[in-house]
Amino acid sequence: MFDLGITITNTELIKQGLFIELLLLIALSCIIKFISAPKQSSAFSSKNNHSFLLIGAVISIIIVMIYAGYIIFSRAFISF
């Protein structure tokens, strides 16, 4: 058994899980607002708001994927 100096306690796992859930909720709310927002071609602000919602959802999902990958790989190194 190798000791890489990585120790993750249960409270850290709970905090990481809550952080991932928070980011997923942000992404989901951005996607729902993006879908349900009225598409007005004449209003310049609604067009910008639409793109900001989509960018926010994509960034949140990318952060969740990177953070979840970090957790998975750190847990994999612990199991050696």
SVG drawing of the C-alpha trace seen along z (x, -y; Angstrom):
<svg xmlns="http://www.w3.org/2000/svg" viewBox="-41 -47 45 49">
<polyline fill="none" stroke="black" stroke-width="0.4" points="0.0,0.0 1.4,-3.4 1.0,-6.5 0.9,-9.5 0.1,-11.9 -3.4,-12.4 -6.1,-12.0 -9.7,-12.9 -12.0,-12.9 -15.7,-12.4 -16.4,-16.1 -14.2,-17.1 -16.1,-14.7 -19.4,-16.2 -18.1,-19.7 -16.8,-18.7 -20.2,-17.0 -22.1,-20.1 -19.9,-22.3 -20.5,-20.1 -24.3,-20.2 -24.2,-23.9 -22.5,-24.3 -24.9,-21.9 -27.8,-23.9 -26.3,-27.1 -25.9,-25.4 -29.4,-23.9 -31.0,-27.3 -29.0,-29.0 -30.2,-26.3 -33.8,-26.6 -33.7,-30.4 -32.1,-30.2 -34.8,-27.8 -37.8,-29.7 -36.6,-33.3 -38.5,-34.9 -36.5,-35.4 -37.0,-39.0 -35.0,-40.0 -35.6,-43.7 -34.3,-44.0 -30.5,-44.1 -30.4,-43.5 -32.3,-40.2 -30.0,-38.9 -27.0,-39.6 -28.8,-38.1 -29.4,-35.0 -25.7,-34.6 -24.7,-35.3 -27.0,-32.5 -25.6,-30.0 -22.0,-31.0 -22.7,-30.7 -24.2,-27.2 -21.3,-26.0 -18.7,-27.4 -20.5,-25.8 -20.7,-22.4 -17.0,-22.6 -16.0,-23.5 -18.1,-20.6 -16.4,-18.2 -12.9,-19.3 -13.6,-19.2 -15.3,-15.8 -12.3,-14.5 -10.0,-15.8 -12.0,-14.0 -12.1,-10.8 -8.4,-10.8 -7.5,-11.7 -9.7,-8.8 -8.1,-6.5 -4.6,-7.4 -5.7,-6.7 -6.9,-3.1 -3.4,-1.9"/>
</svg>
